[in-house]
């Protein structure tokens, strides 16, 4: 609305000034020579030239101002986009670091579960052998209760391992490079728990009792434990180092 009024005012002035001047010159109280045709032609040329020149300057200036304004808006938009990208990048890296730390804690819990499961199986085997040899007839009830407790703890170990595995599987969505390793550990633990259950039902526990003095856990236990340790050290620790280096590089960016 303001632009229209301004434009209309300019047109009125351009057209009105010559008309008003001509009218004034024709009045009696204005004692000025009117001039000849050449004078008026010169005046009209100068007048029109001045109007054209002023109009060109005005529109060029307005165009430059508008272009500069558009450039400023575009620069602000680009800066907002870059700022958003930097923020999202920072969030992604920081979030990934937290997820890796959670996975490291999860693998440590699995190591404890495997050790506890192994110790319980050894205790179960020793208790069963003691009962078989009738070396503790007077404590038979106590040993039988111990066996029942060990079987209950087996279920607790299984639930703990399952909970950790579920969490690790969820965390692989944030650290996709670990997905394959978590699946392998899951399979390894399933086989381990199946082996322990079989030992509780049969006499297969004897093979573990015979090797209990070894520095490393034998059989399925050793394989599962090594798989978890390898995942912790050679996968998660390296992924953690890469992520920390990425954060360092990101911070150092100008």
C-alpha positions, 0 to 999 in steps of 0.5 A: 500500500505504501509503495503504491502511494509513493509511486502515485505521488512521484507521477503526480509530481513529474506531471504536475510540476511542468503544468504548475510552472506553465500555469504560473508563468501565464499569471499576471502577478508573475513577472517573468519572461516565458521564453521561446520554443527553443528554451522550452524544448531545452527545459523539457529535455533537461527535465525529462533527462533528470527524471530518467536519470533519477529513476534509473539511479533509484531503481538500480539502487533499489535492485541492489538493496533487494539483491543484498537483502536476498543474499543476506537471507540466503546466508542466514539460511545456509548458516542455520542449515550448517548449524543444524548439521553440526548440532546433529553431527555432534549429537550423533557422535556423542550418542554413539560414544555413550552406546559403546560404553553401554555395550562395554558394560554389557560385555563385562556383565556377560563375562561375570555370568559365564564365570558364575555359571562355570563355578556353579557347574563345578560346585554342582559336579563336586556335590553330585560326586560327593553324594554318589560316593556316600561320603556325606550321608549325614549331610545328604539333605543339605547337598540336595538343597544345594543342588536345587539352589544351583539349578535355580541360579542357572535360571537366574544366570540365563535371565541375566544373560538374556537381558544383556543380549537384548540390550546389546542387540538394541545398541547395535542399531547405534553401532552397526559394525557390532551387529554380527559379533553380538549375534555370534555371542548370542548363539555361543551363549545359547549353546553354553546354557544348553550344555550346562542344562545337559550337565545338570540332567546327565553326568557330562559335568564330570568332564569339567570337573576333571579339567577344573584345575586348568588356568582357562575355562574348558570347553563351551565355557572357554569358547564363550568367554573368549568370544566375549573378551575378543568382542570387548577388546578387539571390537568395542575398544577399537570402535571406542578409540575411533569414536574418540578420535572422531570427536577430537577431530570434530572439536578441532574443526574451525 
